């Protein structure tokens, strides 16, 4: 996670250019590159020295993290044009998703906004894109919503009614609709907004996706937690078993 001088997380909300930073995992390191440049940073999984613990904040949560050192700080500061630092999640820290939504479940997460997983539905994106194109705007790819899991084979927005997903030995529980922020308006390839349609897809979502469960937030996708199979693997193309919360509410 990247933090400012106060230890507060920063994201594309403040620095859209962060979209141009591309992560790649190798056997030994997290390798970061910047789209269409030679800028590169290796962050070894095994830190060569003991990193300083620093206080960080993600929304209302305050906890300790491990600073990744001056080299990483200089790299990110140069890319973003601001004084920032890179931190690693501290294995000694336990950060739990809000029990307002997980209820009885302890759901560990790390630097995510609030929940460990985000589930979206390809048919929902197809419906959104049809509405965008009908008004003359460009269709958008799924990466605008940065999901961990994308489902296919459902009707548009049928994910709103899912209670659990079973994928192999992993069981996920849907806990909260995801209210979308201005990051959805940023082209993830270039870190820029469409000059003609700078507020899309939020303007289009405003027409029919305001959700009173999240104070009128414009929702697309569902946050999920792991209830069985922690440590298991999910693969692209895997079959997902779906259990709906209220069968009578599922669209025909």
N, C-alpha and C positions, 0 to 999 in steps of 0.2 A: 504494500500500500504506500502511496505517496502522501506525505503530510506537509503542512506549511509550518511556519516558525512557531505556531502555538500548539503544534501537535495534532491539529485538526485535519482529517482526511480531505484530499482534494480529488476531483473527478472531472469528467468532461463537462459537467455543469459549469465549471469555472474555466477549464482549459480544454476547449474542443479539440485542440491538436493532440491530446492524449489518444484519440482514436487512431492516429497514425503509428502509434507504438505497437509493434507486433511481437507477441511472446511465442517462444518455441522451447519445448522441453527436450533436453538431451539427457544422456545417462548421468551426467555430472552437474548440469547447471540449467538455470533459467537463462535463456539467451534472448535479449531484447534488441530489436531492430526498428528503425524508423522508415516508413514507406517512402520509396524513391530517394533514399539518401544512403550514405555509407556509415551513418552513425550506428554503433553497436555496443552493447554492454553485456558482459557475462556475470551472472550472479550465482556463484557456486552453491550447490545444496549444502555442502559441508563448509561452514564458515571457518576460515583459517585462524581466526582469533576470536576471543570472547567479545561479543558485541555489547555495547552499552544499552541498558534498558532505559526506555524513554516513555513518558506518558503520552497516550494518543486518545483521540476522540472520534467515534463514529456515531453521528447524531447524538442521542442522549447517553450513549454508553462511553464510559471512560475506563481505560485499562492500560496495561503496560505492553510494550512491544520491543523488539530488538532492532537497533539502528544498523543499517547495512554499510555504514562508513562513508568517508568523504568522496571516494571515487564515484560511487553511485549517486551521491548527492549532487556532485558537479555535473554529471551526465544529465540527470533529469532537470536540473536548474537551467542548463544551457538549452535543452530541448523546449522547455516550457517558458523560458524567459522570466523566471521568478525563482526566489530562493525556496527550495523544497528539499526534502530528504526522503529516502526510501527506507521502509521498515519491514521487518519480517514478523509474522505472528509468533509469539512466545509460547512454547510448548507447555509452560507452567500456568498459562492463563486458560480459564474456562469462560467463554462468552456464550450465553444462551439466547436463542430467539425468544421474542416476547411471549410470555405465557397468556397474555390477553388472547392470543390466537392459537397457541399450541395446547392450551389448557393443562392437562395432566402430564404432558410429555416434556422432558428435558431435551431440547433440541440444540446441540452445539453448532455454532457457526463461527466464522473467523472474521474477515474484514468485509464481508458482504453487507449491504445496507441493513438487512434484517433477518434474512432466512438463507439456509444453505443452498436451496435449489429453486429454479424457476422453470415451469413447464408451460410450453405454448403449443398451439395447434395450427398446422399448415392451412387447414380450411378457413380458419379465422383470418389469417393473413390474406388468403385469396379473396375473402369477402371485403376486407378493408381495402385491398388494392383495386377491386372493382369500383368501389365508391370513390377512391382517389381519381382513377382514370375517367370516371363519368363526369368529373368536374374539370378535367384537363390537367390534373397534377400527375406526376410521375409515380408509377408503382415503386414500392420500396422492398428491399430484401429483409429476411427475418433477422439479420444481425442488428438491425436497429433496436431490437428488443432484448438482445443479448441473453437468450435462454440457455439453460443447460440441457434441456430435453425438448425435442420437437416431436409431437405426435402427428400421425397421419391416419386416415381411415375413420375420422369422426366428422360430424357435421360442424359447421361454423359455430364457434363459441360453446360447443357442447362441453368443453373442458370446465366451464363454470359450474357444472353439476357433478363433477367427479369427486368421490370421497377418497378412494385409494387407487393407486396404480401398482401392479405387481409385474416386475420385469426380472425374470429369472428368480434368484433368491432374494431380491431386494423389493421391499414393500415401502412405498411412499404414501404419505397422507397429505392431501391438499388442505391447506390451512387458511389461506388468505388471498383474495384477489390482489393482483399487482397494479397499483395506481402508477401511471406512467408520468415521467418527468420530461423536461426539454431535451434530454440526451437522445430521445427518439427522433428528434428533428435533425440530428447530426449525421451526415454521410460518414459511415464507419471506414470507408476507404480513404477519404481525404481530410476528414476533420473539419468540414465546412457545411453550411446550410444552403439549401436551394434559394437562389436569389429571388425567384418569383413566388415560391411557396415556402417561406422560412418557418412557418409554424405547423407544417404538416409532418406527421399525421395527426397531431393533437387537435387541429381545427376540425378534422373529419370525425375523430373519435368523440368530440364534444357533442356531436349530433345525436349519439345514441348509446354511449358507453359510460356515462356518469353513474357512479355506483354509491348509493347511500351508505353501504357497509363501510366504506373508506372515506366518509365525509365528502362525497361527491367527486372523488378522484376518478380520472378517466382510466378504465382498467383494460388491460390486455395481458393475458397469461395469469397463471396461478402460482403462488409460492407453495413450496412443499417441504416436508421434513421426512427424514428416514425413520421408520418405525421398526423395520426388520432388515437384517442383512448389511449392517454397517461394515465397511471394508470390502464389499462386493464390487464387481465390475459391471458397468453398463456399456453395451456396444451398439454402434449405429446399425440399424436394421433389426434389432431385437424385437420380439413380440411383447406387447404389453397387455396385461389383463386389467380391465377397467371395472371398478365397482362404483355405481352412481349413488349419490347421497339420497336423493328423493326421485324415485322412478317417475312419479307423476309430473315432475317439473322438467323432465328432459324433453327437448324439442322433438317433434315427430321426424 
